[in-house]
Amino acid sequence: MLISLTLSLALLAGSSATMDAYLERAIDRGVPLFNQGNPAACAAVYATALEGIASGDGWGIDATRLANLKYQLDLASSVTDPREQAWAYRRIIDALLSDEPLGAPPKNDSRLLFDFSEAGDFEQWRIVVDGVMGGRSTGQLSKQQGTLLFTGETSLENNGGFSSIRAPVPAGSLAGYDALRIRVKGDGRTWILGLRDRSGTGAGSYWSRFETRAGEWQTVTVAITEMVRQYFGTPIQGKLQPSAVRGVEFYIYDKQAGPFRLEVDKIEAVRLRRN
């Protein structure tokens, strides 16, 4: 973006070789913007400065602290409110200036999101069918013994043909991870695993299709950044960052009419690559 380039050049112009001077210059430029009622511009200034440190050499930051910085930047970038985001970046700057610890990425290689052992896991899910566009597909949810069961029937009438379920996940749940792993038992049809970003718009869904074998349990792992952004089922450009994930979805949308069945045992965030 032009604004990011302009900000970056302004911050670097005449900069000394010290990180403190670089960050203090960012504060000097960001604070007036925030106080003038433009927290988004303030956040952009802070983010530009911090990303310059995270991607550059010669700042005197050891590898562990640099990894922690990148993780904190990933978290801050997912904050949706401009004021809160500006403060999230400012807290990172203050920690760097005072040599305070930066929160580290998760040490575990996986994080359980849903295993349906508790009623709360089941209650978060809701059904969305093509009836919102005039279609006649159906969908039902039921709680089994430690699993979630999604059944129904797809209909191609009235240009319909899909049924889906979705549930929210807390902000930052997938930060530090790069894939989603699910254990499911399907019906032999092609299913879609979806993730939603923080925007909540029609263009905020990212899909990956997976095949199922009727009546067999399968483990499917999907790299988040390889998921395809969708606009009401049409692929468009865009990549999803794990820290921006706000919801999980399952779709049956294979242009076939008939009954469907998907049983979900577990959904986890996993890390395939180590920093």
FILUM-325871 format. One line per 2 residues: number of its first residue (from 1); for each residue x, y, z of N, C-alpha, C. Coordinates in Angstrom, 1 decimal, always signed. Example, Ala and Ser with C-alpha at 12.3 -4.5 7.8 and 13.67 -1.06 7.14 Angstrom:
# residues 2
1> +13.2/-5.7/+7.8/+12.3/-4.5/+7.8/+13.2/-3.3/+7.8 ~ +12.8/-2.2/+7.1/+13.7/-1.1/+7.1/+12.9/+0.0/+7.9;
//
This chain:
# residues 275
1> +0.8/-1.2/+0.0/+0.0/+0.0/+0.0/+0.9/+1.2/+0.0 ~ +0.4/+2.3/-0.7/+1.1/+3.5/-0.8/+1.3/+4.2/+0.6;
3> +0.3/+4.1/+1.4/+0.5/+4.8/+2.7/+1.5/+4.1/+3.6 ~ +1.6/+2.7/+3.5/+2.6/+2.0/+4.2/+4.0/+2.4/+3.7;
5> +4.2/+2.5/+2.4/+5.5/+2.9/+1.9/+5.9/+4.3/+2.3 ~ +4.9/+5.2/+2.3/+5.2/+6.6/+2.7/+5.6/+6.6/+4.1;
7> +4.8/+5.9/+5.0/+5.1/+5.9/+6.4/+6.5/+5.3/+6.7 ~ +6.8/+4.2/+5.9/+8.1/+3.5/+6.1/+9.2/+4.5/+5.8;
9> +9.1/+5.1/+4.6/+10.2/+6.1/+4.2/+10.3/+7.2/+5.2 ~ +9.2/+7.7/+5.7/+9.2/+8.8/+6.7/+9.9/+8.4/+8.0;
11> +9.6/+7.2/+8.4/+10.2/+6.7/+9.6/+11.7/+6.5/+9.5 ~ +12.1/+6.0/+8.3/+13.5/+5.6/+8.1/+14.4/+6.8/+7.8;
13> +13.7/+7.9/+7.3/+14.5/+9.0/+6.9/+15.2/+9.6/+8.0 ~ +16.5/+9.7/+8.0/+17.3/+10.3/+9.0/+17.4/+9.5/+10.3;
15> +17.0/+8.2/+10.2/+16.9/+7.4/+11.4/+18.4/+7.0/+11.8 ~ +18.6/+7.0/+13.1/+19.8/+6.5/+13.7/+19.9/+5.0/+13.6;
17> +21.0/+4.4/+14.0/+21.1/+3.0/+13.9/+20.5/+2.3/+15.1 ~ +19.9/+3.1/+16.1/+19.4/+2.5/+17.3/+17.9/+2.2/+17.2;
19> +17.5/+1.1/+17.8/+16.1/+0.7/+17.8/+15.3/+1.7/+18.6 ~ +15.8/+2.2/+19.7/+15.1/+3.1/+20.5/+14.7/+4.4/+19.8;
21> +15.7/+4.9/+19.0/+15.4/+6.2/+18.3/+14.4/+5.9/+17.2 ~ +14.4/+4.8/+16.6/+13.5/+4.4/+15.5/+12.1/+4.3/+16.1;
23> +11.9/+3.7/+17.3/+10.6/+3.5/+17.9/+10.1/+4.8/+18.4 ~ +11.0/+5.6/+19.0/+10.5/+6.9/+19.5/+10.0/+7.8/+18.4;
25> +10.7/+7.7/+17.3/+10.2/+8.5/+16.1/+8.8/+8.0/+15.7 ~ +8.5/+6.7/+15.8/+7.2/+6.2/+15.5/+6.2/+6.7/+16.5;
27> +6.5/+6.8/+17.7/+5.6/+7.3/+18.8/+5.3/+8.8/+18.5 ~ +6.4/+9.5/+18.2/+6.2/+11.0/+17.9/+5.2/+11.2/+16.7;
29> +5.2/+10.3/+15.8/+4.3/+10.4/+14.6/+2.9/+9.9/+14.9 ~ +2.9/+8.8/+15.7/+1.6/+8.1/+15.9/+0.7/+8.8/+16.9;
31> +1.3/+9.3/+18.0/+0.5/+9.9/+19.1/-0.4/+11.0/+18.6 ~ +0.1/+12.0/+17.8/-0.8/+13.1/+17.4/-2.0/+12.6/+16.5;
33> -1.7/+11.5/+15.7/-2.7/+11.0/+14.9/-3.8/+10.4/+15.8 ~ -3.4/+9.6/+16.8/-4.4/+9.0/+17.7/-5.2/+10.1/+18.4;
35> -4.5/+11.1/+18.9/-5.2/+12.2/+19.7/-6.1/+13.1/+18.8 ~ -5.9/+13.1/+17.5/-6.7/+13.8/+16.5/-7.9/+13.0/+16.0;
37> -8.0/+11.8/+16.6/-9.2/+11.0/+16.2/-9.0/+10.0/+15.1 ~ -7.7/+9.7/+14.8/-7.4/+8.8/+13.7/-6.6/+7.7/+14.2;
39> -7.1/+6.8/+15.0/-6.4/+5.7/+15.6/-5.9/+4.7/+14.5 ~ -6.6/+4.5/+13.4/-6.2/+3.6/+12.4/-4.9/+4.0/+11.8;
41> -4.7/+5.4/+11.5/-3.4/+5.9/+11.0/-2.3/+5.7/+12.0 ~ -2.6/+5.9/+13.3/-1.7/+5.7/+14.4/-1.2/+4.2/+14.4;
43> -2.2/+3.3/+14.3/-1.8/+1.9/+14.3/-1.0/+1.6/+13.1 ~ -1.2/+2.2/+11.9/-0.4/+1.9/+10.7/+1.0/+2.4/+10.9;
45> +1.2/+3.5/+11.6/+2.6/+4.0/+11.8/+3.3/+3.0/+12.8 ~ +2.6/+2.6/+13.8/+3.3/+1.7/+14.8/+3.6/+0.4/+14.1;
47> +2.6/-0.1/+13.3/+2.8/-1.4/+12.7/+4.0/-1.4/+11.7 ~ +4.1/-0.3/+10.9/+5.2/-0.1/+10.0/+6.5/-0.1/+10.7;
49> +6.6/+0.6/+11.8/+7.9/+0.6/+12.5/+8.2/-0.8/+13.1 ~ +7.3/-1.5/+13.7/+7.5/-2.8/+14.2/+7.8/-3.8/+13.2;
51> +7.1/-3.8/+12.1/+7.4/-4.7/+11.0/+8.8/-4.5/+10.4 ~ +9.3/-3.2/+10.4/+10.6/-2.9/+10.0/+11.6/-3.6/+10.9;
53> +11.4/-3.6/+12.2/+12.3/-4.2/+13.1/+12.2/-5.7/+13.0 ~ +11.0/-6.3/+12.8/+10.9/-7.7/+12.7/+11.5/-8.3/+11.5;
55> +11.5/-7.5/+10.4/+12.0/-8.0/+9.1/+13.5/-7.6/+8.8 ~ +14.0/-6.8/+9.7/+15.4/-6.2/+9.4/+16.4/-6.8/+10.3;
57> +17.7/-6.6/+9.9/+18.8/-7.0/+10.7/+19.5/-5.8/+11.4 ~ +20.3/-6.1/+12.4/+21.1/-5.0/+13.0/+20.4/-4.3/+14.1;
59> +19.3/-4.8/+14.6/+18.7/-4.2/+15.7/+19.1/-4.8/+17.1 ~ +19.9/-5.8/+17.1/+20.4/-6.3/+18.3/+19.4/-7.2/+19.1;
61> +18.5/-7.8/+18.3/+17.4/-8.7/+19.0/+17.8/-10.1/+18.7 ~ +17.8/-10.9/+19.8/+18.2/-12.3/+19.6/+17.0/-13.1/+19.0;
63> +17.3/-14.3/+18.6/+16.3/-15.1/+17.8/+15.1/-15.3/+18.5 ~ +15.2/-15.6/+19.8/+14.0/-16.0/+20.6/+13.1/-14.7/+20.8;
65> +13.7/-13.6/+21.1/+12.9/-12.4/+21.2/+12.3/-11.9/+19.9 ~ +13.0/-12.2/+18.8/+12.5/-11.8/+17.5/+11.3/-12.7/+17.1;
67> +11.3/-14.0/+17.5/+10.2/-14.9/+17.2/+9.0/-14.4/+18.1 ~ +9.2/-14.0/+19.3/+8.2/-13.5/+20.1/+7.6/-12.2/+19.6;
69> +8.4/-11.4/+19.0/+7.9/-10.1/+18.4/+7.0/-10.4/+17.2 ~ +7.4/-11.3/+16.4/+6.6/-11.7/+15.2/+5.3/-12.3/+15.7;
71> +5.3/-13.0/+16.7/+4.1/-13.6/+17.2/+3.1/-12.5/+17.7 ~ +3.7/-11.6/+18.5/+2.9/-10.5/+19.0/+2.3/-9.6/+17.9;
73> +3.1/-9.4/+16.9/+2.6/-8.6/+15.7/+1.5/-9.4/+15.0 ~ +1.6/-10.7/+14.9/+0.5/-11.4/+14.3/-0.8/-11.3/+15.1;
75> -0.7/-11.3/+16.5/-1.9/-11.1/+17.3/-2.4/-9.7/+17.1 ~ -1.6/-8.7/+17.1/-2.0/-7.3/+17.0/-2.7/-7.0/+15.7;
77> -2.2/-7.7/+14.6/-2.8/-7.5/+13.3/-4.2/-8.0/+13.2 ~ -4.6/-8.9/+14.1/-5.9/-9.5/+14.1/-7.0/-8.7/+14.9;
79> -6.5/-7.6/+15.6/-7.4/-6.8/+16.4/-8.3/-5.9/+15.4 ~ -9.6/-6.0/+15.6/-10.4/-5.3/+14.6/-10.7/-3.8/+15.0;
81> -10.8/-3.5/+16.2/-11.1/-2.1/+16.6/-9.8/-1.3/+16.5 ~ -9.8/-0.1/+15.7/-8.6/+0.7/+15.5/-8.0/+1.2/+16.8;
83> -8.8/+1.6/+17.7/-8.2/+2.1/+19.0/-7.5/+1.0/+19.7 ~ -8.1/-0.2/+19.8/-7.5/-1.3/+20.5/-6.3/-1.8/+19.8;
85> -6.3/-1.7/+18.4/-5.2/-2.2/+17.7/-4.0/-1.2/+17.9 ~ -4.3/+0.1/+17.9/-3.2/+1.1/+18.1/-2.5/+0.8/+19.5;
87> -3.3/+0.5/+20.5/-2.8/+0.2/+21.8/-2.0/-1.1/+21.8 ~ -2.5/-2.1/+21.1/-1.8/-3.4/+21.0/-0.4/-3.2/+20.5;
89> -0.3/-2.4/+19.4/+1.0/-2.1/+18.9/+1.9/-1.3/+19.8 ~ +1.2/-0.3/+20.5/+2.0/+0.5/+21.4/+2.5/-0.3/+22.6;
91> +1.8/-1.2/+23.0/+2.3/-2.1/+24.1/+3.5/-2.9/+23.7 ~ +3.6/-3.3/+22.4/+4.7/-4.0/+21.9/+5.9/-3.0/+21.9;
93> +5.7/-1.8/+21.4/+6.8/-0.8/+21.4/+7.3/-0.5/+22.8 ~ +6.4/-0.3/+23.7/+6.8/-0.1/+25.1/+7.6/-1.2/+25.7;
95> +7.3/-2.4/+25.3/+8.0/-3.6/+25.8/+9.4/-3.6/+25.2 ~ +9.5/-3.3/+24.0/+10.8/-3.2/+23.3/+11.7/-2.1/+23.9;
97> +11.1/-1.0/+24.2/+11.9/+0.2/+24.7/+12.3/-0.1/+26.1 ~ +11.5/-0.8/+26.9/+11.9/-1.1/+28.3/+12.5/-2.4/+28.5;
99> +12.7/-3.1/+27.4/+13.3/-4.5/+27.5/+12.5/-5.4/+28.3 ~ +11.2/-5.3/+28.3/+10.3/-6.2/+29.0/+10.1/-7.4/+28.2;
101> +9.6/-8.5/+28.8/+9.4/-9.7/+28.0/+8.2/-9.6/+27.0 ~ +8.3/-10.2/+25.9/+7.3/-10.3/+24.9/+6.7/-11.7/+25.0;
103> +5.4/-11.8/+25.0/+4.7/-13.1/+25.1/+5.2/-14.0/+24.0 ~ +5.4/-15.3/+24.3/+5.9/-16.2/+23.4/+4.8/-17.0/+22.7;
105> +5.1/-17.5/+21.5/+4.1/-18.4/+20.8/+3.8/-19.6/+21.6 ~ +2.7/-20.3/+21.4/+2.4/-21.5/+22.1/+3.5/-22.6/+22.0;
107> +3.8/-23.3/+23.0/+4.8/-24.3/+23.0/+4.3/-25.6/+22.4 ~ +3.0/-25.9/+22.7/+2.4/-27.1/+22.2/+2.2/-27.0/+20.7;
109> +2.3/-28.2/+20.0/+2.2/-28.3/+18.6/+0.7/-28.4/+18.1 ~ -0.2/-28.4/+19.1/-1.6/-28.5/+18.8/-2.4/-27.8/+19.9;
111> -3.6/-27.3/+19.5/-4.5/-26.7/+20.4/-5.9/-27.2/+20.1 ~ -6.6/-27.8/+21.1/-7.9/-28.4/+20.9/-8.9/-27.2/+20.8;
113> -9.7/-27.2/+19.8/-10.8/-26.2/+19.6/-12.1/-26.8/+20.0 ~ -12.4/-28.0/+19.5/-13.7/-28.7/+19.8/-13.4/-30.2/+19.9;
115> -14.0/-30.8/+21.0/-14.0/-32.3/+21.0/-15.4/-32.8/+21.4 ~ -16.3/-31.9/+21.7/-17.7/-32.2/+21.9/-17.9/-33.1/+23.1;
117> -17.0/-33.1/+24.1/-17.1/-33.8/+25.3/-18.0/-33.0/+26.3 ~ -18.1/-31.6/+26.0/-18.9/-30.7/+26.9/-20.0/-30.2/+26.0;
119> -21.1/-29.9/+26.7/-22.3/-29.4/+26.0/-22.0/-28.1/+25.4 ~ -21.1/-27.3/+26.0/-20.8/-26.0/+25.4/-20.2/-26.0/+24.0;
121> -19.5/-27.1/+23.7/-18.9/-27.3/+22.4/-20.0/-27.4/+21.3 ~ -21.1/-28.2/+21.7/-22.2/-28.4/+20.8/-23.0/-27.2/+20.6;
123> -23.3/-26.5/+21.7/-24.2/-25.4/+21.6/-23.7/-24.2/+20.8 ~ -22.4/-24.1/+20.5/-21.9/-23.0/+19.7/-22.2/-23.1/+18.2;
125> -22.6/-24.3/+17.8/-22.8/-24.5/+16.3/-24.2/-24.1/+15.9 ~ -24.3/-23.6/+14.7/-25.6/-23.3/+14.1/-25.6/-23.7/+12.6;
127> -26.8/-23.8/+12.1/-27.0/-24.3/+10.8/-27.3/-23.1/+9.8 ~ -26.7/-23.2/+8.6/-27.1/-22.2/+7.6/-27.3/-23.0/+6.3;
129> -28.5/-22.9/+5.7/-28.8/-23.7/+4.5/-29.2/-22.7/+3.4 ~ -29.4/-23.3/+2.2/-29.6/-22.4/+1.0/-31.0/-21.8/+1.0;
131> -31.8/-22.0/+2.1/-33.1/-21.4/+2.2/-33.0/-19.9/+2.2 ~ -31.8/-19.4/+2.7/-31.6/-17.9/+2.7/-31.6/-17.3/+1.3;
133> -31.4/-18.2/+0.3/-31.4/-17.7/-1.1/-32.6/-18.4/-1.9 ~ -33.5/-19.0/-1.2/-34.6/-19.6/-1.9/-34.5/-21.1/-2.1;
135> -33.4/-21.7/-1.7/-33.2/-23.2/-1.9/-34.0/-24.0/-0.9 ~ -34.0/-25.3/-1.1/-34.8/-26.2/-0.3/-34.0/-27.3/+0.4;
137> -32.7/-27.1/+0.6/-31.9/-28.1/+1.3/-32.2/-28.0/+2.8 ~ -31.9/-29.1/+3.5/-32.2/-29.1/+4.9/-30.9/-29.5/+5.7;
139> -31.0/-29.3/+7.0/-29.9/-29.7/+7.9/-30.3/-29.8/+9.3 ~ -29.8/-30.8/+10.0/-30.1/-31.0/+11.4/-28.8/-31.3/+12.2;
141> -28.7/-30.8/+13.4/-27.6/-31.1/+14.3/-28.0/-31.9/+15.4 ~ -27.2/-32.9/+15.8/-27.5/-33.7/+17.0/-26.2/-34.0/+17.7;
143> -26.3/-34.1/+19.1/-25.1/-34.4/+19.9/-25.1/-35.9/+20.1 ~ -24.0/-36.6/+19.7/-23.9/-38.0/+19.9/-23.0/-38.2/+21.2;
145> -22.5/-39.4/+21.3/-21.6/-39.7/+22.5/-20.2/-39.1/+22.2 ~ -20.0/-37.8/+22.5/-18.8/-37.2/+22.3/-18.5/-36.8/+20.9;
147> -19.5/-36.7/+20.1/-19.3/-36.2/+18.7/-20.5/-35.3/+18.3 ~ -20.3/-34.6/+17.2/-21.3/-33.7/+16.6/-21.8/-34.4/+15.3;
149> -23.1/-34.6/+15.1/-23.6/-35.2/+13.9/-24.4/-34.2/+13.2 ~ -24.1/-34.0/+11.9/-24.7/-33.1/+11.0/-25.4/-33.9/+9.8;
151> -26.7/-33.9/+9.7/-27.4/-34.7/+8.7/-28.4/-33.8/+8.0 ~ -28.9/-34.3/+6.9/-29.9/-33.5/+6.2/-30.0/-34.0/+4.7;
153> -30.5/-33.2/+3.9/-30.6/-33.5/+2.4/-30.4/-32.2/+1.6 ~ -29.5/-32.4/+0.6/-29.3/-31.3/-0.4/-30.3/-31.4/-1.5;
155> -30.8/-30.2/-1.9/-31.8/-30.1/-3.0/-31.2/-29.1/-4.0 ~ -31.3/-29.4/-5.3/-30.9/-28.5/-6.4/-32.0/-27.6/-6.8;
157> -33.2/-27.7/-6.2/-34.3/-26.8/-6.6/-34.0/-25.4/-6.3 ~ -34.5/-24.5/-7.2/-34.4/-23.0/-7.0/-32.9/-22.6/-6.9;
159> -32.1/-23.3/-7.7/-30.6/-23.0/-7.7/-30.0/-23.1/-6.4 ~ -30.5/-24.0/-5.5/-29.9/-24.3/-4.2/-28.9/-25.4/-4.3;
161> -28.6/-26.0/-3.2/-27.7/-27.1/-3.2/-26.6/-27.2/-2.1 ~ -26.8/-26.4/-1.1/-25.9/-26.4/+0.0/-26.5/-26.4/+1.4;
163> -25.8/-27.0/+2.3/-26.2/-27.0/+3.7/-24.9/-26.9/+4.5 ~ -24.9/-26.1/+5.6/-23.7/-25.9/+6.3/-23.9/-25.7/+7.8;
165> -22.8/-25.9/+8.6/-22.8/-25.5/+10.0/-21.6/-24.7/+10.3 ~ -21.7/-23.9/+11.3/-20.6/-23.0/+11.7/-20.6/-22.7/+13.1;
167> -19.4/-22.3/+13.6/-19.3/-22.0/+15.0/-18.1/-21.0/+15.2 ~ -18.3/-20.0/+16.1/-17.2/-19.1/+16.4/-16.0/-19.7/+17.1;
169> -14.9/-19.1/+17.0/-13.7/-19.4/+17.9/-13.2/-18.1/+18.4 ~ -12.6/-18.1/+19.6/-12.1/-16.9/+20.2/-11.0/-16.2/+19.4;
171> -11.0/-14.9/+19.5/-9.9/-14.2/+18.8/-8.6/-14.6/+19.2 ~ -7.7/-14.9/+18.2/-6.3/-15.3/+18.5/-6.1/-16.8/+18.8;
173> -7.2/-17.5/+18.7/-7.1/-19.0/+19.0/-6.1/-19.7/+18.1 ~ -6.0/-19.3/+16.9/-5.1/-20.0/+15.9/-3.8/-19.3/+15.7;
175> -3.5/-18.2/+16.4/-2.3/-17.5/+16.3/-1.1/-18.5/+16.7 ~ -0.1/-18.5/+15.9/+1.0/-19.4/+16.2/+0.9/-20.8/+15.6;
177> -0.3/-21.1/+15.0/-0.5/-22.4/+14.4/-0.7/-22.1/+12.9 ~ -0.5/-23.1/+12.1/-0.6/-22.9/+10.6/-1.5/-23.9/+9.9;
179> -2.2/-24.8/+10.6/-3.1/-25.7/+10.0/-4.2/-26.1/+10.9 ~ -5.3/-26.7/+10.3/-6.4/-27.2/+11.1/-6.4/-28.7/+10.8;
181> -6.7/-29.5/+11.9/-6.8/-30.9/+11.8/-8.1/-31.4/+12.4 ~ -8.8/-32.2/+11.6/-10.2/-32.6/+11.9/-10.2/-34.1/+11.9;
183> -11.0/-34.7/+12.7/-11.3/-36.2/+12.7/-12.8/-36.3/+12.4 ~ -13.2/-36.8/+11.3/-14.6/-36.9/+10.8/-14.9/-38.3/+10.3;
185> -16.2/-38.6/+10.3/-16.7/-39.8/+9.6/-17.8/-39.3/+8.6 ~ -17.5/-39.5/+7.3/-18.4/-39.0/+6.3/-19.3/-40.0/+5.6;
187> -19.8/-39.6/+4.5/-20.8/-40.4/+3.7/-20.4/-40.7/+2.3 ~ -19.1/-40.5/+2.0/-18.6/-40.7/+0.6/-18.7/-39.5/-0.3;
189> -19.3/-38.4/+0.2/-19.4/-37.2/-0.6/-18.2/-36.3/-0.3 ~ -18.1/-35.3/-1.2/-17.1/-34.3/-1.0/-17.6/-33.2/-0.1;
191> -16.8/-32.9/+0.9/-17.2/-31.8/+1.9/-16.2/-30.7/+1.8 ~ -16.6/-29.6/+2.5/-15.8/-28.4/+2.5/-15.5/-28.0/+4.0;
193> -14.3/-27.9/+4.3/-13.9/-27.3/+5.6/-13.6/-25.8/+5.4 ~ -14.3/-25.0/+6.2/-14.1/-23.5/+6.0/-13.7/-22.9/+7.3;
195> -13.0/-21.8/+7.1/-12.7/-20.9/+8.2/-13.1/-19.5/+7.8 ~ -13.6/-18.7/+8.8/-14.0/-17.3/+8.6/-13.1/-16.4/+9.3;
197> -12.9/-15.2/+8.6/-12.0/-14.2/+9.2/-12.8/-13.2/+10.1 ~ -12.1/-12.2/+10.5/-12.7/-11.3/+11.5/-13.7/-10.3/+10.8;
199> -13.8/-10.3/+9.5/-14.6/-9.3/+8.8/-16.1/-9.6/+8.9 ~ -16.4/-10.9/+9.0/-17.8/-11.3/+9.0/-18.6/-11.0/+7.7;
201> -17.9/-10.7/+6.6/-18.6/-10.4/+5.4/-18.7/-11.7/+4.5 ~ -19.4/-11.6/+3.4/-19.5/-12.7/+2.5/-18.1/-13.1/+1.9;
203> -17.2/-12.2/+1.9/-15.9/-12.5/+1.3/-14.9/-12.9/+2.4 ~ -15.4/-13.2/+3.6/-14.6/-13.6/+4.7/-14.5/-15.1/+5.0;
205> -14.8/-15.9/+4.0/-14.8/-17.4/+4.2/-13.7/-18.0/+3.3 ~ -13.0/-19.0/+3.8/-11.9/-19.6/+3.1/-12.1/-21.1/+3.2;
207> -12.0/-21.8/+2.0/-12.5/-23.2/+1.9/-11.3/-24.1/+1.5 ~ -11.5/-25.4/+1.9/-10.7/-26.5/+1.4/-11.6/-27.7/+1.3;
209> -11.6/-28.3/+0.2/-12.5/-29.5/+0.0/-11.7/-30.7/+0.4 ~ -12.5/-31.7/+0.9/-11.9/-33.0/+1.3/-12.9/-34.1/+1.0;
211> -12.3/-35.2/+0.5/-13.2/-36.4/+0.2/-13.4/-37.2/+1.5 ~ -14.5/-37.9/+1.5/-14.8/-38.8/+2.6/-15.1/-40.2/+2.1;
213> -14.9/-41.2/+3.0/-15.3/-42.6/+2.7/-16.4/-42.9/+3.6 ~ -17.5/-43.4/+3.0/-18.7/-43.6/+3.8/-18.5/-44.5/+5.0;
215> -18.8/-44.0/+6.1/-18.8/-44.8/+7.4/-17.4/-45.0/+8.0 ~ -16.4/-44.3/+7.4/-15.0/-44.5/+7.9/-14.5/-43.2/+8.6;
217> -13.9/-43.4/+9.8/-13.2/-42.3/+10.4/-12.0/-41.9/+9.6 ~ -11.8/-40.6/+9.4/-10.6/-40.0/+8.7/-10.1/-38.8/+9.5;
219> -8.8/-38.7/+9.4/-8.1/-37.5/+9.9/-7.7/-36.6/+8.7 ~ -8.1/-35.4/+8.7/-7.8/-34.5/+7.6/-7.1/-33.3/+8.1;
221> -5.9/-32.9/+7.5/-5.2/-31.8/+7.9/-5.1/-30.8/+6.8 ~ -5.4/-29.5/+7.0/-5.5/-28.5/+6.0/-4.6/-27.3/+6.4;
223> -3.6/-26.9/+5.6/-2.8/-25.7/+5.8/-3.7/-24.5/+5.6 ~ -3.7/-23.6/+6.6/-4.6/-22.4/+6.6/-4.3/-21.5/+5.5;
225> -3.0/-21.2/+5.2/-2.7/-20.2/+4.2/-3.0/-20.8/+2.8 ~ -3.2/-22.1/+2.6/-3.6/-22.6/+1.3/-5.1/-22.7/+1.1;
227> -5.9/-22.3/+2.0/-7.3/-22.3/+1.8/-7.7/-21.2/+0.9 ~ -8.7/-21.4/+0.1/-9.1/-20.5/-1.0/-10.2/-19.6/-0.5;
229> -10.0/-18.3/-0.6/-11.0/-17.3/-0.3/-12.2/-17.4/-1.2 ~ -13.4/-17.2/-0.6/-14.7/-17.3/-1.3/-15.5/-16.1/-1.2;
231> -16.3/-15.8/-2.2/-17.3/-14.8/-2.1/-18.6/-15.5/-2.6 ~ -19.4/-15.9/-1.6/-20.6/-16.6/-1.8/-20.4/-17.8/-2.8;
233> -19.3/-18.6/-2.6/-19.0/-19.7/-3.4/-18.1/-19.5/-4.6 ~ -17.8/-18.3/-4.9/-16.9/-18.0/-6.0/-15.5/-17.7/-5.5;
235> -14.5/-18.4/-6.0/-13.1/-18.1/-5.5/-12.6/-16.7/-5.9 ~ -12.0/-16.0/-5.0/-11.4/-14.7/-5.2/-10.0/-14.7/-4.6;
237> -9.3/-13.6/-4.8/-8.0/-13.5/-4.3/-8.0/-13.2/-2.8 ~ -7.0/-13.7/-2.1/-6.9/-13.4/-0.7/-6.4/-14.5/+0.1;
239> -5.5/-14.3/+1.1/-5.0/-15.3/+2.0/-5.4/-15.1/+3.4 ~ -5.6/-16.1/+4.1/-6.0/-16.0/+5.5/-4.9/-16.2/+6.5;
241> -4.7/-15.3/+7.4/-3.7/-15.4/+8.4/-4.3/-16.1/+9.6 ~ -3.6/-17.1/+10.2/-4.2/-17.9/+11.3/-4.7/-17.0/+12.5;
243> -4.0/-15.9/+12.7/-4.5/-15.0/+13.9/-5.8/-14.3/+13.6 ~ -6.2/-14.3/+12.3/-7.4/-13.6/+11.9/-8.6/-14.5/+11.9;
245> -8.5/-15.8/+12.2/-9.6/-16.8/+12.2/-10.6/-16.5/+13.3 ~ -11.8/-16.4/+12.9/-12.9/-16.2/+13.9/-14.0/-17.2/+13.9;
247> -13.9/-18.2/+13.0/-15.0/-19.2/+12.9/-14.6/-20.4/+12.1 ~ -15.2/-21.5/+12.4/-15.0/-22.8/+11.6/-16.4/-23.2/+11.0;
249> -16.3/-23.8/+9.8/-17.5/-24.1/+9.1/-17.3/-25.5/+8.4 ~ -18.4/-26.2/+8.2/-18.5/-27.4/+7.3/-19.6/-27.1/+6.3;
251> -19.3/-27.4/+5.0/-20.3/-27.3/+4.0/-20.4/-28.6/+3.2 ~ -21.7/-28.9/+2.9/-21.9/-29.9/+1.8/-22.4/-29.1/+0.6;
253> -21.6/-29.1/-0.4/-21.9/-28.2/-1.6/-21.2/-28.8/-2.8 ~ -21.6/-29.9/-3.2/-21.0/-30.7/-4.3/-21.8/-30.8/-5.5;
255> -22.9/-30.0/-5.6/-23.8/-30.0/-6.8/-24.5/-31.3/-7.0 ~ -24.7/-32.0/-5.9/-25.5/-33.3/-5.9/-26.7/-33.1/-5.0;
257> -27.8/-33.7/-5.4/-29.0/-33.8/-4.5/-29.0/-35.1/-3.8 ~ -29.5/-35.1/-2.5/-29.6/-36.3/-1.8/-29.2/-36.2/-0.3;
259> -29.3/-37.2/+0.4/-29.0/-37.2/+1.9/-27.5/-37.1/+2.1 ~ -27.2/-36.5/+3.3/-25.8/-36.4/+3.7/-25.7/-36.6/+5.2;
261> -24.4/-37.0/+5.5/-24.1/-37.3/+6.9/-22.7/-37.0/+7.2 ~ -22.4/-36.2/+8.2/-21.0/-35.9/+8.6/-21.0/-35.9/+10.2;
263> -20.1/-36.8/+10.7/-19.9/-36.9/+12.2/-18.6/-36.3/+12.5 ~ -18.5/-35.3/+13.4/-17.2/-34.7/+13.7/-16.8/-35.0/+15.2;
265> -15.6/-35.6/+15.3/-15.1/-36.0/+16.6/-14.2/-35.0/+17.2 ~ -13.4/-34.3/+16.4/-12.4/-33.4/+17.0/-12.0/-32.4/+16.0;
267> -11.7/-31.1/+16.4/-11.2/-30.1/+15.6/-10.0/-29.4/+16.4 ~ -8.8/-29.4/+15.8/-7.6/-28.9/+16.4/-6.9/-27.9/+15.5;
269> -6.3/-26.9/+16.2/-5.3/-26.1/+15.5/-3.9/-26.8/+15.7 ~ -3.1/-26.9/+14.6/-1.9/-27.6/+14.7/-0.8/-26.8/+14.1;
271> +0.4/-27.0/+14.5/+1.6/-26.3/+13.9/+2.4/-27.4/+13.1 ~ +2.5/-27.2/+11.8/+3.2/-28.1/+10.9/+4.7/-27.6/+10.8;
273> +4.9/-26.3/+10.9/+6.3/-25.8/+10.8/+6.7/-25.1/+12.0 ~ +7.9/-25.3/+12.5/+8.4/-24.7/+13.6/+9.1/-23.4/+13.2;
275> +9.0/-22.3/+14.1/+9.7/-21.1/+13.8/+11.2/-21.3/+13.9;
//
